[in-house]
């Protein structure tokens, strides 16, 4: 059996990973629905995807901890998705 994660670690992992959910929802709005209103909703969802990672980055900075792989994943995903969405729908 592996080590049990602390509650703080579980919350941290979920907060970093939440950007993927918002990017997926924005992708559905952009690609599946494809209306003008859906594109606006997609951009709003994409913007909401930044809230948790930015909050976690501030939390890590305040505690002087490294964001680790979760931070790299979250911000990398948001930047790449945002660039691709902007190229397609900007």
PyMOL Python script that loads the backbone (N, CA, C, O; Angstrom):
from pymol import cmd

cmd.read_pdbstr("""\
ATOM      1  N   UNK A   1       0.826  -1.177   0.000  1.00  0.00           N
ATOM      2  CA  UNK A   1       0.000   0.000   0.000  1.00  0.00           C
ATOM      3  C   UNK A   1       0.875   1.246   0.000  1.00  0.00           C
ATOM      4  O   UNK A   1       1.948   1.274   0.602  1.00  0.00           O
ATOM      5  N   UNK A   2       0.390   2.279  -0.691  1.00  0.00           N
ATOM      6  CA  UNK A   2       1.114   3.540  -0.745  1.00  0.00           C
ATOM      7  C   UNK A   2       0.827   4.399   0.474  1.00  0.00           C
ATOM      8  O   UNK A   2      -0.036   4.093   1.297  1.00  0.00           O
ATOM      9  N   UNK A   3       1.574   5.468   0.557  1.00  0.00           N
ATOM     10  CA  UNK A   3       1.354   6.411   1.652  1.00  0.00           C
ATOM     11  C   UNK A   3       0.018   7.116   1.484  1.00  0.00           C
ATOM     12  O   UNK A   3      -0.397   7.430   0.368  1.00  0.00           O
ATOM     13  N   UNK A   4      -0.638   7.357   2.589  1.00  0.00           N
ATOM     14  CA  UNK A   4      -1.887   8.120   2.537  1.00  0.00           C
ATOM     15  C   UNK A   4      -1.554   9.594   2.381  1.00  0.00           C
ATOM     16  O   UNK A   4      -0.619  10.107   2.997  1.00  0.00           O
ATOM     17  N   UNK A   5      -2.329  10.259   1.552  1.00  0.00           N
ATOM     18  CA  UNK A   5      -2.141  11.693   1.372  1.00  0.00           C
ATOM     19  C   UNK A   5      -2.805  12.443   2.520  1.00  0.00           C
ATOM     20  O   UNK A   5      -3.844  12.035   3.038  1.00  0.00           O
ATOM     21  N   UNK A   6      -2.183  13.535   2.896  1.00  0.00           N
ATOM     22  CA  UNK A   6      -2.806  14.391   3.900  1.00  0.00           C
ATOM     23  C   UNK A   6      -3.965  15.142   3.252  1.00  0.00           C
ATOM     24  O   UNK A   6      -4.060  15.224   2.027  1.00  0.00           O
ATOM     25  N   UNK A   7      -4.827  15.677   4.073  1.00  0.00           N
ATOM     26  CA  UNK A   7      -5.963  16.449   3.563  1.00  0.00           C
ATOM     27  C   UNK A   7      -5.464  17.657   2.770  1.00  0.00           C
ATOM     28  O   UNK A   7      -6.019  17.990   1.723  1.00  0.00           O
ATOM     29  N   UNK A   8      -4.415  18.309   3.274  1.00  0.00           N
ATOM     30  CA  UNK A   8      -3.855  19.468   2.572  1.00  0.00           C
ATOM     31  C   UNK A   8      -3.349  19.074   1.186  1.00  0.00           C
ATOM     32  O   UNK A   8      -3.545  19.811   0.220  1.00  0.00           O
ATOM     33  N   UNK A   9      -2.708  17.932   1.087  1.00  0.00           N
ATOM     34  CA  UNK A   9      -2.184  17.460  -0.201  1.00  0.00           C
ATOM     35  C   UNK A   9      -3.319  17.119  -1.171  1.00  0.00           C
ATOM     36  O   UNK A   9      -3.224  17.417  -2.362  1.00  0.00           O
ATOM     37  N   UNK A  10      -4.385  16.499  -0.671  1.00  0.00           N
ATOM     38  CA  UNK A  10      -5.522  16.167  -1.537  1.00  0.00           C
ATOM     39  C   UNK A  10      -6.190  17.433  -2.075  1.00  0.00           C
ATOM     40  O   UNK A  10      -6.534  17.506  -3.255  1.00  0.00           O
ATOM     41  N   UNK A  11      -6.372  18.428  -1.203  1.00  0.00           N
ATOM     42  CA  UNK A  11      -6.972  19.691  -1.644  1.00  0.00           C
ATOM     43  C   UNK A  11      -6.065  20.363  -2.662  1.00  0.00           C
ATOM     44  O   UNK A  11      -6.536  20.871  -3.679  1.00  0.00           O
ATOM     45  N   UNK A  12      -4.772  20.366  -2.391  1.00  0.00           N
ATOM     46  CA  UNK A  12      -3.808  20.974  -3.308  1.00  0.00           C
ATOM     47  C   UNK A  12      -3.845  20.301  -4.681  1.00  0.00           C
ATOM     48  O   UNK A  12      -3.886  20.982  -5.706  1.00  0.00           O
ATOM     49  N   UNK A  13      -3.832  18.988  -4.702  1.00  0.00           N
ATOM     50  CA  UNK A  13      -3.876  18.254  -5.976  1.00  0.00           C
ATOM     51  C   UNK A  13      -5.150  18.570  -6.754  1.00  0.00           C
ATOM     52  O   UNK A  13      -5.104  18.763  -7.969  1.00  0.00           O
ATOM     53  N   UNK A  14      -6.276  18.621  -6.066  1.00  0.00           N
ATOM     54  CA  UNK A  14      -7.547  18.915  -6.734  1.00  0.00           C
ATOM     55  C   UNK A  14      -7.611  20.351  -7.230  1.00  0.00           C
ATOM     56  O   UNK A  14      -8.160  20.612  -8.300  1.00  0.00           O
ATOM     57  N   UNK A  15      -7.061  21.277  -6.470  1.00  0.00           N
ATOM     58  CA  UNK A  15      -7.052  22.678  -6.909  1.00  0.00           C
ATOM     59  C   UNK A  15      -6.189  22.839  -8.156  1.00  0.00           C
ATOM     60  O   UNK A  15      -6.591  23.510  -9.106  1.00  0.00           O
ATOM     61  N   UNK A  16      -5.006  22.227  -8.160  1.00  0.00           N
ATOM     62  CA  UNK A  16      -4.146  22.323  -9.347  1.00  0.00           C
ATOM     63  C   UNK A  16      -4.814  21.656 -10.540  1.00  0.00           C
ATOM     64  O   UNK A  16      -4.736  22.175 -11.654  1.00  0.00           O
ATOM     65  N   UNK A  17      -5.460  20.536 -10.336  1.00  0.00           N
ATOM     66  CA  UNK A  17      -6.083  19.804 -11.437  1.00  0.00           C
ATOM     67  C   UNK A  17      -7.386  20.394 -11.945  1.00  0.00           C
ATOM     68  O   UNK A  17      -7.858  20.012 -13.015  1.00  0.00           O
ATOM     69  N   UNK A  18      -7.975  21.315 -11.200  1.00  0.00           N
ATOM     70  CA  UNK A  18      -9.269  21.869 -11.600  1.00  0.00           C
ATOM     71  C   UNK A  18      -9.203  22.638 -12.916  1.00  0.00           C
ATOM     72  O   UNK A  18     -10.220  22.779 -13.594  1.00  0.00           O
ATOM     73  N   UNK A  19      -8.038  23.130 -13.284  1.00  0.00           N
ATOM     74  CA  UNK A  19      -7.926  23.863 -14.554  1.00  0.00           C
ATOM     75  C   UNK A  19      -8.269  22.962 -15.739  1.00  0.00           C
ATOM     76  O   UNK A  19      -8.777  23.439 -16.754  1.00  0.00           O
ATOM     77  N   UNK A  20      -7.997  21.666 -15.616  1.00  0.00           N
ATOM     78  CA  UNK A  20      -8.313  20.734 -16.700  1.00  0.00           C
ATOM     79  C   UNK A  20      -9.823  20.641 -16.924  1.00  0.00           C
ATOM     80  O   UNK A  20     -10.272  20.523 -18.064  1.00  0.00           O
ATOM     81  N   UNK A  21     -10.601  20.692 -15.856  1.00  0.00           N
ATOM     82  CA  UNK A  21     -12.061  20.622 -15.974  1.00  0.00           C
ATOM     83  C   UNK A  21     -12.593  21.851 -16.709  1.00  0.00           C
ATOM     84  O   UNK A  21     -13.450  21.735 -17.584  1.00  0.00           O
ATOM     85  N   UNK A  22     -12.080  23.026 -16.348  1.00  0.00           N
ATOM     86  CA  UNK A  22     -12.534  24.255 -17.004  1.00  0.00           C
ATOM     87  C   UNK A  22     -12.109  24.289 -18.471  1.00  0.00           C
ATOM     88  O   UNK A  22     -12.865  24.750 -19.327  1.00  0.00           O
ATOM     89  N   UNK A  23     -10.905  23.803 -18.761  1.00  0.00           N
ATOM     90  CA  UNK A  23     -10.465  23.759 -20.164  1.00  0.00           C
ATOM     91  C   UNK A  23     -11.330  22.795 -20.966  1.00  0.00           C
ATOM     92  O   UNK A  23     -11.661  23.077 -22.117  1.00  0.00           O
ATOM     93  N   UNK A  24     -11.696  21.675 -20.381  1.00  0.00           N
ATOM     94  CA  UNK A  24     -12.556  20.720 -21.079  1.00  0.00           C
ATOM     95  C   UNK A  24     -13.933  21.324 -21.339  1.00  0.00           C
ATOM     96  O   UNK A  24     -14.480  21.169 -22.431  1.00  0.00           O
ATOM     97  N   UNK A  25     -14.494  22.007 -20.352  1.00  0.00           N
ATOM     98  CA  UNK A  25     -15.801  22.648 -20.535  1.00  0.00           C
ATOM     99  C   UNK A  25     -15.724  23.737 -21.602  1.00  0.00           C
ATOM    100  O   UNK A  25     -16.639  23.873 -22.414  1.00  0.00           O
ATOM    101  N   UNK A  26     -14.647  24.507 -21.606  1.00  0.00           N
ATOM    102  CA  UNK A  26     -14.472  25.544 -22.630  1.00  0.00           C
ATOM    103  C   UNK A  26     -14.317  24.909 -24.004  1.00  0.00           C
ATOM    104  O   UNK A  26     -14.844  25.428 -24.988  1.00  0.00           O
ATOM    105  N   UNK A  27     -13.601  23.793 -24.085  1.00  0.00           N
ATOM    106  CA  UNK A  27     -13.426  23.080 -25.348  1.00  0.00           C
ATOM    107  C   UNK A  27     -14.775  22.636 -25.905  1.00  0.00           C
ATOM    108  O   UNK A  27     -15.037  22.774 -27.100  1.00  0.00           O
ATOM    109  N   UNK A  28     -15.625  22.103 -25.035  1.00  0.00           N
ATOM    110  CA  UNK A  28     -16.962  21.683 -25.471  1.00  0.00           C
ATOM    111  C   UNK A  28     -17.741  22.885 -25.995  1.00  0.00           C
ATOM    112  O   UNK A  28     -18.413  22.791 -27.021  1.00  0.00           O
ATOM    113  N   UNK A  29     -17.653  24.001 -25.302  1.00  0.00           N
ATOM    114  CA  UNK A  29     -18.363  25.201 -25.764  1.00  0.00           C
ATOM    115  C   UNK A  29     -17.836  25.665 -27.115  1.00  0.00           C
ATOM    116  O   UNK A  29     -18.615  26.037 -27.992  1.00  0.00           O
ATOM    117  N   UNK A  30     -16.519  25.645 -27.287  1.00  0.00           N
ATOM    118  CA  UNK A  30     -15.916  26.103 -28.538  1.00  0.00           C
ATOM    119  C   UNK A  30     -16.193  25.155 -29.704  1.00  0.00           C
ATOM    120  O   UNK A  30     -16.552  25.598 -30.795  1.00  0.00           O
ATOM    121  N   UNK A  31     -16.026  23.861 -29.475  1.00  0.00           N
ATOM    122  CA  UNK A  31     -16.010  22.896 -30.575  1.00  0.00           C
ATOM    123  C   UNK A  31     -17.355  22.202 -30.786  1.00  0.00           C
ATOM    124  O   UNK A  31     -17.776  22.015 -31.928  1.00  0.00           O
ATOM    125  N   UNK A  32     -18.023  21.824 -29.724  1.00  0.00           N
ATOM    126  CA  UNK A  32     -19.251  21.051 -29.869  1.00  0.00           C
ATOM    127  C   UNK A  32     -20.449  21.963 -30.120  1.00  0.00           C
ATOM    128  O   UNK A  32     -21.220  21.725 -31.049  1.00  0.00           O
ATOM    129  N   UNK A  33     -20.612  22.999 -29.308  1.00  0.00           N
ATOM    130  CA  UNK A  33     -21.785  23.864 -29.429  1.00  0.00           C
ATOM    131  C   UNK A  33     -21.621  24.844 -30.584  1.00  0.00           C
ATOM    132  O   UNK A  33     -22.528  24.985 -31.404  1.00  0.00           O
ATOM    133  N   UNK A  34     -20.497  25.512 -30.661  1.00  0.00           N
ATOM    134  CA  UNK A  34     -20.098  26.376 -31.789  1.00  0.00           C
ATOM    135  C   UNK A  34     -20.973  27.592 -32.072  1.00  0.00           C
ATOM    136  O   UNK A  34     -20.857  28.156 -33.161  1.00  0.00           O
ATOM    137  N   UNK A  35     -21.810  28.016 -31.194  1.00  0.00           N
ATOM    138  CA  UNK A  35     -22.574  29.244 -31.452  1.00  0.00           C
ATOM    139  C   UNK A  35     -21.778  30.439 -30.930  1.00  0.00           C
ATOM    140  O   UNK A  35     -20.796  30.280 -30.205  1.00  0.00           O
ATOM    141  N   UNK A  36     -22.215  31.626 -31.309  1.00  0.00           N
ATOM    142  CA  UNK A  36     -21.516  32.831 -30.848  1.00  0.00           C
ATOM    143  C   UNK A  36     -21.602  32.958 -29.326  1.00  0.00           C
ATOM    144  O   UNK A  36     -20.632  33.342 -28.673  1.00  0.00           O
ATOM    145  N   UNK A  37     -22.761  32.637 -28.774  1.00  0.00           N
ATOM    146  CA  UNK A  37     -22.930  32.685 -27.316  1.00  0.00           C
ATOM    147  C   UNK A  37     -22.059  31.633 -26.634  1.00  0.00           C
ATOM    148  O   UNK A  37     -21.501  31.883 -25.565  1.00  0.00           O
ATOM    149  N   UNK A  38     -21.941  30.457 -27.249  1.00  0.00           N
ATOM    150  CA  UNK A  38     -21.118  29.395 -26.668  1.00  0.00           C
ATOM    151  C   UNK A  38     -19.648  29.784 -26.654  1.00  0.00           C
ATOM    152  O   UNK A  38     -18.923  29.423 -25.728  1.00  0.00           O
ATOM    153  N   UNK A  39     -19.202  30.512 -27.665  1.00  0.00           N
ATOM    154  CA  UNK A  39     -17.811  30.967 -27.684  1.00  0.00           C
ATOM    155  C   UNK A  39     -17.573  31.938 -26.527  1.00  0.00           C
ATOM    156  O   UNK A  39     -16.534  31.876 -25.870  1.00  0.00           O
ATOM    157  N   UNK A  40     -18.532  32.834 -26.277  1.00  0.00           N
ATOM    158  CA  UNK A  40     -18.407  33.748 -25.127  1.00  0.00           C
ATOM    159  C   UNK A  40     -18.365  32.959 -23.820  1.00  0.00           C
ATOM    160  O   UNK A  40     -17.554  33.250 -22.941  1.00  0.00           O
ATOM    161  N   UNK A  41     -19.232  31.970 -23.696  1.00  0.00           N
ATOM    162  CA  UNK A  41     -19.242  31.127 -22.499  1.00  0.00           C
ATOM    163  C   UNK A  41     -17.922  30.371 -22.378  1.00  0.00           C
ATOM    164  O   UNK A  41     -17.390  30.222 -21.278  1.00  0.00           O
ATOM    165  N   UNK A  42     -17.399  29.899 -23.493  1.00  0.00           N
ATOM    166  CA  UNK A  42     -16.114  29.210 -23.478  1.00  0.00           C
ATOM    167  C   UNK A  42     -14.999  30.083 -22.929  1.00  0.00           C
ATOM    168  O   UNK A  42     -14.174  29.619 -22.142  1.00  0.00           O
ATOM    169  N   UNK A  43     -14.970  31.357 -23.343  1.00  0.00           N
ATOM    170  CA  UNK A  43     -13.939  32.273 -22.830  1.00  0.00           C
ATOM    171  C   UNK A  43     -14.137  32.538 -21.340  1.00  0.00           C
ATOM    172  O   UNK A  43     -13.166  32.671 -20.595  1.00  0.00           O
ATOM    173  N   UNK A  44     -15.392  32.614 -20.910  1.00  0.00           N
ATOM    174  CA  UNK A  44     -15.662  32.811 -19.478  1.00  0.00           C
ATOM    175  C   UNK A  44     -15.189  31.594 -18.683  1.00  0.00           C
ATOM    176  O   UNK A  44     -14.561  31.739 -17.634  1.00  0.00           O
ATOM    177  N   UNK A  45     -15.490  30.402 -19.182  1.00  0.00           N
ATOM    178  CA  UNK A  45     -15.036  29.180 -18.512  1.00  0.00           C
ATOM    179  C   UNK A  45     -13.516  29.108 -18.470  1.00  0.00           C
ATOM    180  O   UNK A  45     -12.931  28.723 -17.457  1.00  0.00           O
ATOM    181  N   UNK A  46     -12.884  29.478 -19.569  1.00  0.00           N
ATOM    182  CA  UNK A  46     -11.421  29.493 -19.614  1.00  0.00           C
ATOM    183  C   UNK A  46     -10.871  30.459 -18.560  1.00  0.00           C
ATOM    184  O   UNK A  46      -9.919  30.132 -17.851  1.00  0.00           O
ATOM    185  N   UNK A  47     -11.463  31.629 -18.461  1.00  0.00           N
ATOM    186  CA  UNK A  47     -11.029  32.599 -17.454  1.00  0.00           C
ATOM    187  C   UNK A  47     -11.209  32.078 -16.038  1.00  0.00           C
ATOM    188  O   UNK A  47     -10.362  32.304 -15.173  1.00  0.00           O
ATOM    189  N   UNK A  48     -12.314  31.382 -15.803  1.00  0.00           N
ATOM    190  CA  UNK A  48     -12.556  30.793 -14.482  1.00  0.00           C
ATOM    191  C   UNK A  48     -11.522  29.717 -14.153  1.00  0.00           C
ATOM    192  O   UNK A  48     -11.212  29.483 -12.985  1.00  0.00           O
ATOM    193  N   UNK A  49     -10.998  29.072 -15.180  1.00  0.00           N
ATOM    194  CA  UNK A  49      -9.978  28.052 -14.970  1.00  0.00           C
ATOM    195  C   UNK A  49      -8.696  28.593 -14.362  1.00  0.00           C
ATOM    196  O   UNK A  49      -7.913  27.835 -13.790  1.00  0.00           O
ATOM    197  N   UNK A  50      -8.472  29.897 -14.478  1.00  0.00           N
ATOM    198  CA  UNK A  50      -7.270  30.524 -13.912  1.00  0.00           C
ATOM    199  C   UNK A  50      -7.397  30.785 -12.418  1.00  0.00           C
ATOM    200  O   UNK A  50      -6.383  30.967 -11.745  1.00  0.00           O
ATOM    201  N   UNK A  51      -8.608  30.808 -11.883  1.00  0.00           N
ATOM    202  CA  UNK A  51      -8.824  31.225 -10.494  1.00  0.00           C
ATOM    203  C   UNK A  51      -8.112  30.302  -9.501  1.00  0.00           C
ATOM    204  O   UNK A  51      -7.333  30.777  -8.674  1.00  0.00           O
ATOM    205  N   UNK A  52      -8.363  29.006  -9.569  1.00  0.00           N
ATOM    206  CA  UNK A  52      -7.763  28.075  -8.604  1.00  0.00           C
ATOM    207  C   UNK A  52      -6.239  28.021  -8.717  1.00  0.00           C
ATOM    208  O   UNK A  52      -5.570  28.081  -7.686  1.00  0.00           O
ATOM    209  N   UNK A  53      -5.650  27.909  -9.923  1.00  0.00           N
ATOM    210  CA  UNK A  53      -4.190  27.888  -9.992  1.00  0.00           C
ATOM    211  C   UNK A  53      -3.529  29.176  -9.489  1.00  0.00           C
ATOM    212  O   UNK A  53      -2.489  29.123  -8.832  1.00  0.00           O
ATOM    213  N   UNK A  54      -4.123  30.322  -9.793  1.00  0.00           N
ATOM    214  CA  UNK A  54      -3.553  31.581  -9.287  1.00  0.00           C
ATOM    215  C   UNK A  54      -3.669  31.623  -7.763  1.00  0.00           C
ATOM    216  O   UNK A  54      -2.735  32.035  -7.076  1.00  0.00           O
ATOM    217  N   UNK A  55      -4.810  31.200  -7.246  1.00  0.00           N
ATOM    218  CA  UNK A  55      -4.974  31.131  -5.792  1.00  0.00           C
ATOM    219  C   UNK A  55      -3.968  30.193  -5.146  1.00  0.00           C
ATOM    220  O   UNK A  55      -3.413  30.501  -4.091  1.00  0.00           O
ATOM    221  N   UNK A  56      -3.734  29.051  -5.777  1.00  0.00           N
ATOM    222  CA  UNK A  56      -2.750  28.109  -5.243  1.00  0.00           C
ATOM    223  C   UNK A  56      -1.329  28.656  -5.343  1.00  0.00           C
ATOM    224  O   UNK A  56      -0.508  28.411  -4.460  1.00  0.00           O
ATOM    225  N   UNK A  57      -1.034  29.392  -6.406  1.00  0.00           N
ATOM    226  CA  UNK A  57       0.296  29.998  -6.538  1.00  0.00           C
ATOM    227  C   UNK A  57       0.523  31.018  -5.422  1.00  0.00           C
ATOM    228  O   UNK A  57       1.608  31.082  -4.846  1.00  0.00           O
ATOM    229  N   UNK A  58      -0.498  31.807  -5.124  1.00  0.00           N
ATOM    230  CA  UNK A  58      -0.397  32.772  -4.021  1.00  0.00           C
ATOM    231  C   UNK A  58      -0.229  32.031  -2.696  1.00  0.00           C
ATOM    232  O   UNK A  58       0.580  32.423  -1.855  1.00  0.00           O
ATOM    233  N   UNK A  59      -1.000  30.959  -2.519  1.00  0.00           N
ATOM    234  CA  UNK A  59      -0.908  30.155  -1.296  1.00  0.00           C
ATOM    235  C   UNK A  59       0.498  29.570  -1.142  1.00  0.00           C
ATOM    236  O   UNK A  59       1.074  29.614  -0.054  1.00  0.00           O
ATOM    237  N   UNK A  60       1.046  29.028  -2.222  1.00  0.00           N
ATOM    238  CA  UNK A  60       2.398  28.460  -2.176  1.00  0.00           C
ATOM    239  C   UNK A  60       3.434  29.545  -1.885  1.00  0.00           C
ATOM    240  O   UNK A  60       4.371  29.320  -1.119  1.00  0.00           O
ATOM    241  N   UNK A  61       3.271  30.712  -2.490  1.00  0.00           N
ATOM    242  CA  UNK A  61       4.212  31.810  -2.252  1.00  0.00           C
ATOM    243  C   UNK A  61       4.141  32.272  -0.797  1.00  0.00           C
ATOM    244  O   UNK A  61       5.169  32.557  -0.183  1.00  0.00           O
ATOM    245  N   UNK A  62       2.937  32.343  -0.250  1.00  0.00           N
ATOM    246  CA  UNK A  62       2.778  32.769   1.140  1.00  0.00           C
ATOM    247  C   UNK A  62       3.401  31.768   2.105  1.00  0.00           C
ATOM    248  O   UNK A  62       3.925  32.148   3.152  1.00  0.00           O
ATOM    249  N   UNK A  63       3.341  30.497   1.753  1.00  0.00           N
ATOM    250  CA  UNK A  63       3.907  29.443   2.609  1.00  0.00           C
ATOM    251  C   UNK A  63       5.339  29.094   2.235  1.00  0.00           C
ATOM    252  O   UNK A  63       5.963  28.229   2.849  1.00  0.00           O
ATOM    253  N   UNK A  64       5.851  29.784   1.215  1.00  0.00           N
ATOM    254  CA  UNK A  64       7.221  29.566   0.718  1.00  0.00           C
ATOM    255  C   UNK A  64       7.452  28.107   0.329  1.00  0.00           C
ATOM    256  O   UNK A  64       8.471  27.504   0.664  1.00  0.00           O
ATOM    257  N   UNK A  65       6.464  27.561  -0.393  1.00  0.00           N
ATOM    258  CA  UNK A  65       6.557  26.192  -0.895  1.00  0.00           C
ATOM    259  C   UNK A  65       6.580  26.233  -2.414  1.00  0.00           C
ATOM    260  O   UNK A  65       6.057  27.165  -3.025  1.00  0.00           O
ATOM    261  N   UNK A  66       7.171  25.246  -3.005  1.00  0.00           N
ATOM    262  CA  UNK A  66       7.200  25.132  -4.460  1.00  0.00           C
ATOM    263  C   UNK A  66       5.857  24.593  -4.951  1.00  0.00           C
ATOM    264  O   UNK A  66       5.300  23.678  -4.345  1.00  0.00           O
ATOM    265  N   UNK A  67       5.328  25.157  -6.054  1.00  0.00           N
ATOM    266  CA  UNK A  67       4.072  24.627  -6.601  1.00  0.00           C
ATOM    267  C   UNK A  67       4.217  23.203  -7.129  1.00  0.00           C
ATOM    268  O   UNK A  67       3.233  22.466  -7.196  1.00  0.00           O
ATOM    269  N   UNK A  68       5.412  22.816  -7.499  1.00  0.00           N
ATOM    270  CA  UNK A  68       5.661  21.465  -7.963  1.00  0.00           C
ATOM    271  C   UNK A  68       5.084  21.177  -9.336  1.00  0.00           C
ATOM    272  O   UNK A  68       4.811  22.088 -10.118  1.00  0.00           O
ATOM    273  N   UNK A  69       4.906  19.905  -9.613  1.00  0.00           N
ATOM    274  CA  UNK A  69       4.422  19.455 -10.914  1.00  0.00           C
ATOM    275  C   UNK A  69       2.994  19.937 -11.168  1.00  0.00           C
ATOM    276  O   UNK A  69       2.633  20.228 -12.308  1.00  0.00           O
ATOM    277  N   UNK A  70       2.191  20.023 -10.123  1.00  0.00           N
ATOM    278  CA  UNK A  70       0.812  20.488 -10.282  1.00  0.00           C
ATOM    279  C   UNK A  70       0.738  21.890 -10.847  1.00  0.00           C
ATOM    280  O   UNK A  70      -0.102  22.179 -11.699  1.00  0.00           O
ATOM    281  N   UNK A  71       1.610  22.757 -10.379  1.00  0.00           N
ATOM    282  CA  UNK A  71       1.636  24.126 -10.886  1.00  0.00           C
ATOM    283  C   UNK A  71       2.073  24.193 -12.328  1.00  0.00           C
ATOM    284  O   UNK A  71       1.502  24.937 -13.126  1.00  0.00           O
ATOM    285  N   UNK A  72       3.087  23.414 -12.666  1.00  0.00           N
ATOM    286  CA  UNK A  72       3.561  23.374 -14.054  1.00  0.00           C
ATOM    287  C   UNK A  72       2.456  22.855 -14.963  1.00  0.00           C
ATOM    288  O   UNK A  72       2.224  23.410 -16.037  1.00  0.00           O
ATOM    289  N   UNK A  73       1.773  21.796 -14.540  1.00  0.00           N
ATOM    290  CA  UNK A  73       0.679  21.234 -15.330  1.00  0.00           C
ATOM    291  C   UNK A  73      -0.435  22.251 -15.525  1.00  0.00           C
ATOM    292  O   UNK A  73      -0.882  22.482 -16.648  1.00  0.00           O
ATOM    293  N   UNK A  74      -0.884  22.863 -14.424  1.00  0.00           N
ATOM    294  CA  UNK A  74      -2.032  23.777 -14.492  1.00  0.00           C
ATOM    295  C   UNK A  74      -1.743  24.973 -15.383  1.00  0.00           C
ATOM    296  O   UNK A  74      -2.526  25.283 -16.281  1.00  0.00           O
ATOM    297  N   UNK A  75      -0.632  25.644 -15.143  1.00  0.00           N
ATOM    298  CA  UNK A  75      -0.328  26.838 -15.931  1.00  0.00           C
ATOM    299  C   UNK A  75       0.058  26.485 -17.366  1.00  0.00           C
ATOM    300  O   UNK A  75      -0.267  27.223 -18.296  1.00  0.00           O
ATOM    301  N   UNK A  76       0.743  25.366 -17.546  1.00  0.00           N
ATOM    302  CA  UNK A  76       1.080  24.925 -18.902  1.00  0.00           C
ATOM    303  C   UNK A  76      -0.165  24.623 -19.716  1.00  0.00           C
ATOM    304  O   UNK A  76      -0.276  25.032 -20.872  1.00  0.00           O
ATOM    305  N   UNK A  77      -1.100  23.906 -19.112  1.00  0.00           N
ATOM    306  CA  UNK A  77      -2.355  23.584 -19.791  1.00  0.00           C
ATOM    307  C   UNK A  77      -3.133  24.843 -20.140  1.00  0.00           C
ATOM    308  O   UNK A  77      -3.634  24.974 -21.257  1.00  0.00           O
ATOM    309  N   UNK A  78      -3.236  25.765 -19.199  1.00  0.00           N
ATOM    310  CA  UNK A  78      -3.993  26.993 -19.441  1.00  0.00           C
ATOM    311  C   UNK A  78      -3.365  27.843 -20.538  1.00  0.00           C
ATOM    312  O   UNK A  78      -4.076  28.404 -21.371  1.00  0.00           O
ATOM    313  N   UNK A  79      -2.054  27.941 -20.545  1.00  0.00           N
ATOM    314  CA  UNK A  79      -1.383  28.750 -21.573  1.00  0.00           C
ATOM    315  C   UNK A  79      -1.543  28.113 -22.950  1.00  0.00           C
ATOM    316  O   UNK A  79      -1.893  28.797 -23.911  1.00  0.00           O
ATOM    317  N   UNK A  80      -1.291  26.813 -23.052  1.00  0.00           N
ATOM    318  CA  UNK A  80      -1.400  26.135 -24.351  1.00  0.00           C
ATOM    319  C   UNK A  80      -2.846  26.162 -24.849  1.00  0.00           C
ATOM    320  O   UNK A  80      -3.091  26.472 -26.015  1.00  0.00           O
ATOM    321  N   UNK A  81      -3.797  25.842 -23.982  1.00  0.00           N
ATOM    322  CA  UNK A  81      -5.202  25.856 -24.391  1.00  0.00           C
ATOM    323  C   UNK A  81      -5.639  27.254 -24.793  1.00  0.00           C
ATOM    324  O   UNK A  81      -6.323  27.429 -25.801  1.00  0.00           O
ATOM    325  N   UNK A  82      -5.248  28.243 -24.013  1.00  0.00           N
ATOM    326  CA  UNK A  82      -5.614  29.625 -24.333  1.00  0.00           C
ATOM    327  C   UNK A  82      -5.054  30.075 -25.664  1.00  0.00           C
ATOM    328  O   UNK A  82      -5.741  30.746 -26.434  1.00  0.00           O
ATOM    329  N   UNK A  83      -3.813  29.713 -25.941  1.00  0.00           N
ATOM    330  CA  UNK A  83      -3.194  30.070 -27.221  1.00  0.00           C
ATOM    331  C   UNK A  83      -3.931  29.407 -28.383  1.00  0.00           C
ATOM    332  O   UNK A  83      -4.240  30.061 -29.380  1.00  0.00           O
ATOM    333  N   UNK A  84      -4.208  28.129 -28.258  1.00  0.00           N
ATOM    334  CA  UNK A  84      -4.913  27.417 -29.329  1.00  0.00           C
ATOM    335  C   UNK A  84      -6.335  27.946 -29.516  1.00  0.00           C
ATOM    336  O   UNK A  84      -6.797  28.097 -30.647  1.00  0.00           O
ATOM    337  N   UNK A  85      -7.024  28.226 -28.420  1.00  0.00           N
ATOM    338  CA  UNK A  85      -8.385  28.762 -28.522  1.00  0.00           C
ATOM    339  C   UNK A  85      -8.368  30.158 -29.133  1.00  0.00           C
ATOM    340  O   UNK A  85      -9.242  30.496 -29.931  1.00  0.00           O
ATOM    341  N   UNK A  86      -7.389  30.960 -28.768  1.00  0.00           N
ATOM    342  CA  UNK A  86      -7.281  32.310 -29.331  1.00  0.00           C
ATOM    343  C   UNK A  86      -7.006  32.252 -30.829  1.00  0.00           C
ATOM    344  O   UNK A  86      -7.571  33.031 -31.597  1.00  0.00           O
ATOM    345  N   UNK A  87      -6.137  31.327 -31.247  1.00  0.00           N
ATOM    346  CA  UNK A  87      -5.854  31.176 -32.678  1.00  0.00           C
ATOM    347  C   UNK A  87      -7.102  30.738 -33.449  1.00  0.00           C
ATOM    348  O   UNK A  87      -7.313  31.162 -34.585  1.00  0.00           O
ATOM    349  N   UNK A  88      -7.919  29.895 -32.835  1.00  0.00           N
ATOM    350  CA  UNK A  88      -9.110  29.387 -33.516  1.00  0.00           C
ATOM    351  C   UNK A  88     -10.319  30.316 -33.389  1.00  0.00           C
ATOM    352  O   UNK A  88     -11.136  30.396 -34.306  1.00  0.00           O
ATOM    353  N   UNK A  89     -10.436  31.016 -32.265  1.00  0.00           N
ATOM    354  CA  UNK A  89     -11.654  31.795 -32.000  1.00  0.00           C
ATOM    355  C   UNK A  89     -11.379  33.241 -31.611  1.00  0.00           C
ATOM    356  O   UNK A  89     -12.304  33.947 -31.211  1.00  0.00           O
ATOM    357  N   UNK A  90     -10.147  33.699 -31.715  1.00  0.00           N
ATOM    358  CA  UNK A  90      -9.788  35.054 -31.271  1.00  0.00           C
ATOM    359  C   UNK A  90     -10.167  36.067 -32.194  1.00  0.00           C
ATOM    360  O   UNK A  90      -9.926  37.249 -31.947  1.00  0.00           O
TER     361      UNK A  90
END
""", "prot")
cmd.dss("prot")
cmd.show_as("cartoon", "prot")
cmd.util.cbc("prot")
cmd.orient("prot")
